[in-house]
């Protein structure tokens, strides 16, 4: 029982130390002048920029996909028209 109480006390003091460190980290994020906060906000800004760029690229990809489908339809139509004109040219010869 004594060993378990010692272990419990040790864990409780370790928990307090960890909570203090967590509060310090939270406080450092609240202060925009700390290095940690600057890195955090910089990373957050970079993430937002990358998300915006990703959205823009996804939209461009969708536009190109639609354009490609249109071009494929035109190609098929032109191939059919070419075949028709080729057969007409052969008939006229």
C-alpha positions in Angstrom: 0.0 0.0 0.0 2.8 2.4 0.9 4.5 1.7 -2.5 1.3 2.4 -4.3 0.8 5.6 -2.4 4.3 6.7 -3.2 3.7 5.9 -6.9 0.4 7.8 -6.8 2.1 10.8 -5.2 4.9 10.6 -7.8 2.4 10.5 -10.7 0.4 13.3 -9.2 3.5 15.5 -9.0 4.4 14.6 -12.5 0.9 15.4 -13.7 1.2 18.8 -12.0 4.5 19.5 -13.8 3.0 18.5 -17.1 -0.1 20.7 -16.6 2.2 23.6 -15.7 4.2 23.0 -19.0 0.9 22.8 -20.9 -0.2 26.1 -19.4 3.1 27.7 -20.3 2.7 26.5 -23.9 -0.8 27.8 -24.1 0.3 31.1 -22.7 3.2 31.3 -25.2 0.7 30.8 -28.0 -1.5 33.6 -26.7 1.5 36.0 -26.7 2.1 36.8 -30.4 5.7 37.9 -29.7 7.0 34.5 -28.7 9.0 32.4 -31.1 6.5 29.5 -30.7 3.5 31.7 -31.4 5.2 33.2 -34.4 6.0 29.8 -35.8 2.5 28.6 -35.1 0.8 31.5 -36.7 3.2 31.3 -39.7 2.4 27.6 -40.1 -1.3 28.3 -39.8 -1.0 31.1 -42.5 0.9 28.8 -44.7 -1.7 26.1 -44.3 -4.5 28.5 -45.2 -2.6 29.6 -48.3 -1.9 26.0 -49.4 -5.6 25.2 -48.9 -6.6 28.1 -51.0 -4.1 27.2 -53.7 -5.3 23.6 -53.6 -8.9 24.8 -54.0 -7.9 26.9 -57.0 -6.0 24.1 -58.6 -8.9 21.7 -58.1 -11.2 24.2 -59.8 -8.7 24.6 -62.7 -8.5 20.8 -63.0 -12.2 20.6 -63.2 -12.3 23.3 -65.9 -9.6 21.5 -67.9 -11.5 18.2 -67.6 -14.6 19.8 -69.0 -12.6 21.5 -71.8 -10.9 18.2 -72.6 -14.3 16.4 -72.9 -15.5 19.1 -75.2 -12.4 18.7 -77.4 -12.8 15.0 -77.5 -16.4 15.4 -78.7 -15.2 17.8 -81.4 -12.5 15.4 -82.4 -15.0 12.6 -82.8 -17.3 14.9 -84.8 -14.4 16.0 -87.0 -13.3 12.4 -87.6 -16.8 11.5 -88.7 -17.0 14.6 -91.0 -13.5 13.7 -92.4 -14.7 10.1 -93.1 -17.8 11.5 -94.9 -15.8 13.9 -97.0 -13.2 11.2 -97.8 -16.0 8.9 -99.1 -17.5 11.8 -101.1 -14.1 12.6 -102.6 -13.7 8.9 -103.6 -17.2 8.9 -105.2 -16.4 12.1 -107.1 -13.2 10.6 -108.4 
